[in-house]
Amino acid sequence: MTSEDKTRLNKLIKKVSLGEREAFDDIYSLMYNVLFCFLRKYWSNEEVIKDAIIATFETIFEKSKTKLFYTNCYNWILAIARNHLRNLIRKENRTISLDEKFSSEIYNIDLNTFSVKILLDNLSDIDRQLVYLKFHEGLKLKEIAKLTEISESTVKRRLNLIYDYIKENLNEKERA
């Protein structure tokens, strides 16, 4: 990107902060390909990159109103895009389902003789609720902690204990 384009970008960001829609469209056309190429260096999944770019433009629109200085907006936008991409990658890698968590244990047993449901029924109400919120609703530990009013570390510890309990019982049943 040339220095003239960067100067133009600074002016466009200032116009967006004043509510000019046309300026936002100009920023989009000026920066979309730049952002795509920039983020492509960090991640190869094009859908994730496009999601990060959309989130970047949303942030530009929201944060331009609070920006005090309209200099070096190019680097500001690249930093926003990189942070959104990192967050999306983190979310993508963090997402885990019950099947993934217990896959090796569940598929190695005869489900006709033993049921995971029986093990879950033996848990306390709060432990069943934690399992439901984590694996059925797909909530994060922070969200579960907020809903159940239990500290995040306790939620994590209890989920690990539940996992160990189920794993241990599945292994015992498998040996029998």
Disulfide bonds with the S-S distance in Angstrom:
none
